Amino acid sequence: MSGATLSEVHQQARHSLLVVRDGLERLERLEFSQVSSNSFALDSACSSSSSSNHGVGRASPDLIQALKRDLTQLQNHCVEMERLWRLQLPKTHRDLWKRKIEQVAEEVDSLKAGLDKYLVRQHRRQVDAQERADLLQRVNGDSARVLDIFDTEQVAVRSTRNSSNMLEDALSTGAAVLAKYAEQRERLKVKWFFLLSP
């Protein structure tokens, strides 16, 4: 910008404003589509009891870095225009240019605030996603412990049932043996009766 006139710096600043505004709009469109798709993915995960971790979609770091760089450049343009306004212009033109420079500075502040809000929302989404992942992991861990307890209980129930079946079999066998002894005893009685009868 060395040797540039106020008009040239102002033109460069207006062009940079358009570039930053377009980039910020792209970020916000991308954010809206990612929030919508993440909400759908979360609903699908809940309805299917899926344990997969749906990450939060992130905008291109290159785009964010480019916007930060362009905003810094715009702030430098504002400083340079403020300097040139005081040095180059006759008093009759100063009021008009002062307003033009103020408009650029206001737009730069507005765009910077928009990017800052986006970054805060992105950070909050990342924290929320991490908290959901941690909660899901804890729930899955608790579920695994519950399933282990349930499996242990099932083994104990099966063991008890098997023991009960073995006792029933033993009782049935004992009853059958006793019935055979009783039957043999009756036969022996009949034999002895015939043998002892005159």
Wavefront OBJ file of the C-alpha trace (Angstrom):
o trace
v 0.000 0.000 0.000
v 3.069 2.236 0.066
v 2.475 5.238 -2.194
v -1.216 4.376 -2.766
v -3.775 7.148 -2.802
v -6.769 7.288 -0.501
v -9.072 6.408 -3.394
v -6.969 3.334 -4.290
v -6.868 2.072 -0.689
v -10.621 2.663 -0.383
v -11.229 0.677 -3.579
v -9.066 -2.190 -2.286
v -10.969 -2.116 1.014
v -14.371 -2.234 -0.749
v -13.204 -5.233 -2.794
v -11.932 -7.003 0.357
v -15.268 -6.304 2.083
v -17.111 -8.094 -0.722
v -14.721 -11.075 -0.490
v -15.096 -11.343 3.311
v -18.876 -10.931 3.195
v -19.131 -13.698 0.582
v -16.854 -15.975 2.638
v -18.855 -15.385 5.805
v -22.117 -16.146 3.971
v -20.589 -19.394 2.699
v -19.578 -20.285 6.258
v -23.113 -19.646 7.531
v -24.697 -21.690 4.715
v -22.297 -24.533 5.448
v -23.076 -24.239 9.157
v -26.832 -24.445 8.501
v -26.480 -27.516 6.291
v -24.170 -29.221 8.820
v -26.475 -28.491 11.767
v -29.415 -29.877 9.772
v -27.544 -33.023 8.726
v -26.171 -33.566 12.272
v -29.681 -33.243 13.733
v -30.962 -35.826 11.240
v -28.018 -38.116 12.008
v -28.616 -37.757 15.756
v -32.344 -38.564 15.353
v -31.480 -41.592 13.217
v -28.900 -42.744 15.747
v -31.377 -42.446 18.610
v -34.158 -44.220 16.737
v -31.880 -47.108 15.738
v -30.033 -47.198 19.084
v -26.798 -46.786 17.185
v -23.670 -46.286 19.243
v -21.663 -44.699 16.432
v -20.329 -41.242 17.168
v -21.563 -38.645 14.705
v -18.982 -35.859 14.782
v -19.815 -32.260 14.365
v -19.188 -31.114 10.824
v -16.590 -28.409 10.613
v -16.111 -25.700 8.044
v -12.866 -25.639 6.127
v -10.098 -24.325 8.417
v -8.577 -22.738 5.300
v -11.710 -20.645 4.742
v -11.755 -19.493 8.379
v -8.046 -18.616 8.267
v -8.537 -16.725 4.991
v -11.387 -14.707 6.537
v -9.277 -13.867 9.578
v -6.410 -12.808 7.336
v -8.685 -10.671 5.127
v -10.253 -9.005 8.170
v -6.800 -8.149 9.506
v -5.948 -6.696 6.096
v -9.165 -4.667 6.139
v -8.326 -3.274 9.557
v -4.937 -2.250 8.149
v -6.742 -0.574 5.210
v -8.850 1.385 7.708
v -5.747 2.563 9.579
v -4.106 3.574 6.292
v -7.223 5.406 5.052
v -7.435 7.265 8.348
v -3.822 8.374 7.904
v -4.252 9.357 4.242
v -7.502 11.186 4.945
v -5.657 13.539 7.269
v -2.641 14.014 4.973
v -3.895 14.090 1.393
v -7.286 15.735 1.389
v -8.177 19.374 1.376
v -10.649 20.402 4.067
v -13.522 20.646 1.579
v -13.381 16.876 0.845
v -12.586 15.629 4.315
v -16.149 15.277 5.615
v -17.213 13.138 2.648
v -14.178 10.848 2.939
v -14.425 10.689 6.697
v -17.946 9.251 6.300
v -16.771 6.767 3.634
v -13.947 5.589 5.889
v -16.329 5.272 8.863
v -18.704 3.159 6.737
v -15.861 0.793 5.810
v -14.740 0.573 9.451
v -18.332 -0.173 10.579
v -18.669 -2.929 7.970
v -15.325 -4.402 9.050
v -16.473 -4.428 12.704
v -19.781 -6.022 11.712
v -18.085 -8.760 9.666
v -15.561 -9.422 12.431
v -18.416 -9.729 14.951
v -20.167 -12.168 12.570
v -17.052 -14.339 12.311
v -16.514 -14.233 16.085
v -20.119 -15.365 16.671
v -19.663 -18.185 14.170
v -16.493 -19.348 15.960
v -18.296 -19.263 19.331
v -21.157 -21.354 17.898
v -18.665 -23.796 16.344
v -16.834 -24.167 19.659
v -20.132 -24.745 21.484
v -21.142 -27.431 18.957
v -17.785 -29.171 19.403
v -18.127 -29.093 23.208
v -21.721 -30.395 22.959
v -20.609 -33.183 20.620
v -17.812 -34.179 22.998
v -20.217 -34.190 25.949
v -22.682 -36.346 23.979
v -19.871 -38.749 23.047
v -18.736 -38.961 26.691
v -22.309 -39.543 27.858
v -22.862 -42.211 25.212
v -19.625 -43.906 26.245
v -20.699 -43.878 29.904
v -24.145 -45.215 28.980
v -22.563 -47.956 26.885
v -20.195 -48.779 29.750
v -23.112 -48.974 32.204
v -25.045 -51.093 29.717
v -22.104 -53.471 29.440
v -21.953 -53.805 33.231
v -25.714 -54.421 33.385
v -25.386 -57.072 30.673
v -22.540 -58.728 32.611
v -24.703 -58.833 35.745
v -27.623 -60.156 33.707
v -25.421 -62.858 32.161
v -24.172 -63.872 35.634
v -27.757 -64.084 36.865
v -28.738 -66.162 33.838
v -25.879 -68.591 34.540
v -27.024 -68.890 38.170
v -30.642 -69.491 37.091
v -29.534 -72.172 34.605
v -27.369 -73.814 37.260
v -30.257 -73.854 39.743
v -32.582 -75.255 37.095
v -30.056 -77.977 36.235
v -29.662 -78.866 39.930
v -33.439 -79.012 40.311
v -33.717 -81.291 37.276
v -30.985 -83.577 38.674
v -32.826 -83.805 42.025
v -36.082 -84.614 40.267
v -34.310 -87.306 38.251
v -32.755 -88.737 41.415
v -36.156 -88.765 43.172
v -37.772 -90.430 40.189
v -35.029 -93.048 40.088
v -35.362 -93.659 43.840
v -39.125 -93.985 43.560
v -38.726 -96.463 40.688
v -36.226 -98.525 42.693
v -38.538 -98.570 45.725
v -41.455 -99.595 43.510
v -39.388 -102.495 42.135
v -38.425 -103.576 45.672
v -42.083 -103.440 46.699
v -43.037 -105.501 43.663
v -40.315 -108.096 44.391
v -41.396 -108.229 48.031
v -44.965 -108.977 47.034
v -43.793 -111.749 44.725
v -41.645 -113.234 47.463
v -44.603 -113.140 49.837
v -46.733 -115.015 47.368
v -43.974 -117.635 46.852
v -43.505 -118.103 50.583
v -47.232 -118.371 51.039
v -47.459 -121.205 48.511
v -44.379 -122.896 49.907
v -45.598 -122.763 53.479
v -49.194 -123.675 52.773
v -50.014 -127.422 53.598
l 1 2 3 4 5 6 7 8 9 10 11 12 13 14 15 16 17 18 19 20 21 22 23 24 25 26 27 28 29 30 31 32 33 34 35 36 37 38 39 40 41 42 43 44 45 46 47 48 49 50 51 52 53 54 55 56 57 58 59 60 61 62 63 64 65 66 67 68 69 70 71 72 73 74 75 76 77 78 79 80 81 82 83 84 85 86 87 88 89 90 91 92 93 94 95 96 97 98 99 100 101 102 103 104 105 106 107 108 109 110 111 112 113 114 115 116 117 118 119 120 121 122 123 124 125 126 127 128 129 130 131 132 133 134 135 136 137 138 139 140 141 142 143 144 145 146 147 148 149 150 151 152 153 154 155 156 157 158 159 160 161 162 163 164 165 166 167 168 169 170 171 172 173 174 175 176 177 178 179 180 181 182 183 184 185 186 187 188 189 190 191 192 193 194 195 196 197 198
